[in-house]
Structure formats: C-alpha cells, structure tokens
Amino acid sequence: MPAASRTSQSGLARAKNREDQWGSSNMSQPSSSQPIDWEPTPPKPKPKAPKRDNAARMKFIEQALAEAAQKPAPSQPTPLTTSSVPNKRPSTDDITGNNATAKKARVLPPGYAKQSIVASTSPSSRSTPAAQSNTPSSSAPRSKSKLAGVFLSKEQSHILRLVQEGNSLFYTGSAGTGKSVLLREIIKVLRMKFSRNPDSLGITASTGIAACNIGGQTIHSWAGIGLGVESAEELASKIRKNKKSVTRWARTRVLIIDEISMLDGNLFDKLAKIAKMLKKSPEPFGGIQVVITGDFFQLPPVSRTQPKFAFEAELWTESIKHTFNLTKVFRQSDPRFVDMLNEMRFGTLSQRSIDEFKKLSRDLQFNDNIEPTELYPMREGVDSANRARLRALGSLQSYAAMESGTITDPTQREKILSNFMAPKHLELAINAQVMLIKNVDETLVNGSLGRVVGFADPDDYAKGDSAQDASGVVGGGSMNLTAKKGPSTGSRKPYPVVEFGMTNGTKRRVLVLPEVFKFEQPGAQPSTPPAASRTQLPLILAWAMSIHKSQGQTLDRVRVDLKKIFEKGQAYVALSRATSLEGLQVLNFKPGQVMAHPKVIQWSKSLSTIQDDL
Ligand SMILES: Nc1ncnc2c1ncn2[C@@H]1O[C@H](COP(=O)(O)OP(=O)(O)OP(=O)(O)O)[C@@H](O)[C@H]1O
C-alpha cells in the first residue's frame, strides 16, 4: 500500500490488523487503510476562554506583584529577582493569592493580558484536560487549533468508558498515540466522580517528572514505602505506623500509575501485596481499581542488573483485567516516519529505514533562528550545552524562584521541587532559546519554542511604551516590544519578551511573567495552601534537554546524537519526540544503537494474542 494512503498507526496495530487478534474484541480496530473517525465521547466541556482567563490571572498576579513590590523583602531566598532589581520580590503568599491583603495597585489596559503569559497554575494544570494541553511546539506545519479540537478517538473513549465502569486495566501504545491525553481525561473524569472524597483517587507515576506532569506524586511517596527495598510485609507494617499513609491506602478506591515501563516488577508485586494486606482483602490489588499506562518500549526501570518489567510481576495478570493497545498515532502524520519509528521501537530496522535515518544527519535550516532542541542521554550534557550557549550571549538576567509550601522539612520539599520543570534558577539573555512549559492558548503551549528578544518592565509593556517594532509580529498592536539590550530602566523588574514561532510561519511576541507551580497533597481542599510551590517564569532554556525530561513531550525540531545513547528504548524515546522528518536531525546513526529489550519484544508478541473479554 502506498505510504501516503495509510493512516498513521503503530506497528503493533498493523500486526493486529493482519492477524486480527489484537486488543479488545469490542474495540473498533481500524484496518490500516481506514481512518479512525473521532467521536466526541463524552461531550467535551466548552474550552475555557483563554483571553478572559488570562486577563483574570494577569490581574491577579499583577496585584500580587504590585503589593509585593511595596513590601520590604522577606527573609527567604531571592525570588524572581533580576540582577537589576535584587530586593523587590513578592512573597509566595501574595502570588498564590493566599494572602488576603494583596491589593490592587494598578489597572492594566485591556490588551495587556491578551498577549502576556501569566497564570497561577500548578504543574498539573499545564497538563490538564485534553482540550487544553496538547498542541505541541510552535513551528510544525499544523494548521488547526488542536487545543480546541482534540476529541478522544474511539479507542481512547472506549478505555475511558471502561475506567468509568470500574475496570482495572492497562493501556499502552507506541509513542504519540495519545496515552497522556487519555490519562488526563481519565483523571479529570475521576476527579469529578470523587469530588466529595478526593482521597479515593491516587494519582501516581513511576518517576517524579512524570508524576508532576499529571499533578500526582511518585508511587513510592504515595504508598509511603520510601525506597521500597524491604519485603511487602515489612513495608506494610512500616505503612501501618504512619497514620497518613495508612489512611491513604484505606481510602483509595482507584489508583493510577503512569509511566509503568520504569516501575520495577518486584515493586509492582510488593504494592499489590501491600494493598491486599492493608485493605484486608484477597481481591486483586486489595479491591483497588488500578489504571495503568505506559510503553514498555520506552525507558526501562533503573537497574544495575537485568531490569524486571512490571509485566513480569507475579501479580500483574491478576491485577490487570484488560489490556489495550492504542493504535492511532497522533504525533506524527507522515506514515513513512511512523513506520520508521515503529521499526526502531522493535529494534528491527529495514534497510530502507536505515538509509532514511542516515539521511537525517543533514543540518536543519529554519529562517526564524530557532534551532532544534538537542536531546542528551545525561543531564550533565544538557546543562553544559545550555550553559555554553547562554554564556556566549553575554549580559545575563537571572531569575531566582521563590519557594514555599506547608512542607517544612527542607529535604522533603527539595525532593518534590526537584521534579518541577520550572527551574530554581533561570538565567536568560537576549537571543536565548527557550521553551514554554505551560499551556497558554491554542498557539502557545507546553513545548513551544521561542527566543528572548528583550526584557521589559511590565508597566512599560502595558502602556505600550516599548512598542517600536511590529514587523512579523502576531497579536501585536501597541504592545509589541523591540528587543532591548539589557534590562529595562523602568521602575519594576524587567521580564523577558519572547518571540515564539507560529505554525503558519509568523511570530508571536509575549511578555512572560512568573507564575506559581504547585504540588498539592492528594485530597487537599482547594483552599489549602500547597504542600510545595515554586514561583518562577514558565520557561526553560531549550537548546538542549535530557531524553528523560523529554519523555512525554512533543517537539517540532529535534537533534539527537545517537553516539551517546546507552540505554534500550532511549533512541526511540528521543526520535519519537519529533513530529516530522523535516524537523528531525539524527547524528551518528548506527543500526546497532537501536535497541529494544528482548523481553519487551517477547511480551509484546504475547500481547498481540490477548483476547479481551469485553
Ligand atoms: N484524540 C486526539 N486527537 C487529536 N490529537 C491527539 C489526540 N490524542 C493525542 N493527540 C495528540 O498527539 C500528540 C501525542 O499525544 P500524547 O503525548 O498523549 O501521546 P503519548 O502516547 O502519551 O506519547 P508518548 O508515549 O510519546 O509520551 C499530542 O500532540 C496530542 O495533542
């Protein structure tokens, strides 16, 4: 079949289509030539009006900032200060809005909020509902607003329905098949279901970053098991001694675990046993409904020896009633690219794909000066690459985050905060390449790439004093800023003005203001102050990023040097972040570096014979 006539599907889906024995018998499994029609199921709530939302948020933050600017500096670490205004800093309470004394200091003109990025959201909210979260970065040739238009596919809707009906299940799918989009929807629906008893829902992931992305916590911390090295019995008695943990287990009715591929199989068994012991029930997982997702072809559990995957756990089959494989690939629309990635996923590359990957070593040229993000296997590589590029730009502006929260133990708080995407210290300079780490509206989303073009005092920006250069600016009007050399001379601290590339090749400039990233204890009331929070600009340097951090991201421009790849699944995770071949550069490609774990390949074969009983 000619590639162009096929819809983008994972290789496993095609295996199923050929063998007709894949996934749920009730699931609508498209043939490889049939596009899946998407049904809005259940009917989506109207997306929030971002302008109004932003305006309200803007007003809120501005009030807090203005209030804070009038206060003497509290004795906490310097928050959000730039080198030019070291002492003017808001308190976290002001910014989070928990301080009732925050007064309105000035009113911004109506257009201000329209193009400024300000919000008071938790990390979870940047990854909230499907309708708000998924249009990836700035420059891919995507014409439609996906934020407003993401409807669950039939496959996704089917799984959602089964979850709502109380089934324990595991769903997988290759990179970009919408596992995260579905999970966010599941979380949303379950949150509504348990709105009166929020403790009934446990939202967890195998790693801190993944947990942060869904507004949850690590499974270790949720379960109260520390490192979880003891036996299940010892861990259960440890939990019993901790009132909080024991109550959590007792109240939980549904447990979500994301990024299951990185959870050790032995730990899965321990959790399943602990659940039975604490719930005093012989039922699978002590009667707790488990909703598990991840892709075992991506990053494996951290292990010095042979990893034991969760699917190898003794109690896996008993705990998971249904297994589903999402088949429709959303991230990439080019069927050829989807094929190449799937071959890579299984570690079995055809000569044609090898040749195609080798061709991707060419330089990527874009006329908006935004370079591909380099993905590195190790964090040191990321830091040094970003630092070197930044230093070359000269005059730096530094923004120290302000941290707060009800957790007073500094080690514990630090551990939680270390999983926030928003950095503790952010240094920027004119021309720095940055990535937005939250969703703002249809065109500015988590993953959007841009370049700092100046620094502006929010007052000047609001008044339009800085407006001089309107060329190639989207949504500009009187608010556009010209790149300035160095900080503003205005009365307030300068914030970065970032120019983001848009899908249609145009640019959009925005003033980026700080916001609050929060970690909330499960079941906490909305009025309760967060357990840990960090106030920081929603930006990270984006010349380079770790593969680990990139898991879950969708990137339009990616450069990967495969020479340094050391782990199975790493090359696949890195390359599958790209939305198109045009936006992907691959250096040092050697077929031998593409490794899939033999145990996962084997398991996936047995998976394709599973007949779901629904
Ligand atoms: N039902 C849908 N309709 C339209 N787009 C979708 C849908 N589901 C997912 N997408 C889009 O597909 C892309 C990938 O989705 P998502 O990140 O959820 O995939 P994933 O399976 O979690 O990927 P990975 O395993 O690589 O992290 C996103 O840009 C998202 O917006």
The ligand as a MOL file (V3000), in Angstrom:
LIG
                    3D

  0  0  0     0  0            999 V3000
M  V30 BEGIN CTAB
M  V30 COUNTS 31 33 0 0 0
M  V30 BEGIN ATOM
M  V30 1 N -7.6480 12.2160 20.3030 0
M  V30 2 C -6.6980 13.0280 19.8420 0
M  V30 3 N -6.9710 13.9260 18.8740 0
M  V30 4 C -6.0270 14.7320 18.3840 0
M  V30 5 N -4.7510 14.7740 18.8170 0
M  V30 6 C -4.4210 13.9240 19.7910 0
M  V30 7 C -5.3590 13.0140 20.3580 0
M  V30 8 N -4.7090 12.2890 21.2880 0
M  V30 9 C -3.4410 12.7330 21.3070 0
M  V30 10 N -3.2670 13.7190 20.4250 0
M  V30 11 C -2.0260 14.4730 20.1500 0
M  V30 12 O -0.9660 13.5710 19.9080 0
M  V30 13 C 0.2470 14.0220 20.4680 0
M  V30 14 C 0.8100 12.9350 21.3600 0
M  V30 15 O -0.1060 12.6850 22.4290 0
M  V30 16 P 0.3970 12.1270 23.8160 0
M  V30 17 O 1.5370 12.9330 24.3190 0
M  V30 18 O -0.7910 11.9540 24.6930 0
M  V30 19 O 0.9280 10.7210 23.3400 0
M  V30 20 P 1.6350 9.6000 24.2290 0
M  V30 21 O 1.1100 8.3040 23.7650 0
M  V30 22 O 1.4720 9.9010 25.6760 0
M  V30 23 O 3.1080 9.7850 23.7510 0
M  V30 24 P 4.4740 9.3510 24.4720 0
M  V30 25 O 4.3380 7.9290 24.9120 0
M  V30 26 O 5.4660 9.5230 23.3870 0
M  V30 27 O 4.6990 10.3050 25.5880 0
M  V30 28 C -0.0850 15.2920 21.2010 0
M  V30 29 O 0.3040 16.3660 20.3830 0
M  V30 30 C -1.5900 15.2540 21.3470 0
M  V30 31 O -2.1750 16.5210 21.3120 0
M  V30 END ATOM
M  V30 BEGIN BOND
M  V30 1 1 1 2
M  V30 2 1 2 3
M  V30 3 2 2 7
M  V30 4 2 3 4
M  V30 5 1 4 5
M  V30 6 2 5 6
M  V30 7 1 6 7
M  V30 8 1 6 10
M  V30 9 1 7 8
M  V30 10 2 8 9
M  V30 11 1 9 10
M  V30 12 1 10 11
M  V30 13 1 11 12
M  V30 14 1 11 30
M  V30 15 1 12 13
M  V30 16 1 13 14
M  V30 17 1 13 28
M  V30 18 1 14 15
M  V30 19 1 15 16
M  V30 20 2 16 17
M  V30 21 1 16 18
M  V30 22 1 16 19
M  V30 23 1 19 20
M  V30 24 2 20 21
M  V30 25 1 20 22
M  V30 26 1 20 23
M  V30 27 1 23 24
M  V30 28 2 24 25
M  V30 29 1 24 26
M  V30 30 1 24 27
M  V30 31 1 28 29
M  V30 32 1 28 30
M  V30 33 1 30 31
M  V30 END BOND
M  V30 END CTAB
M  END
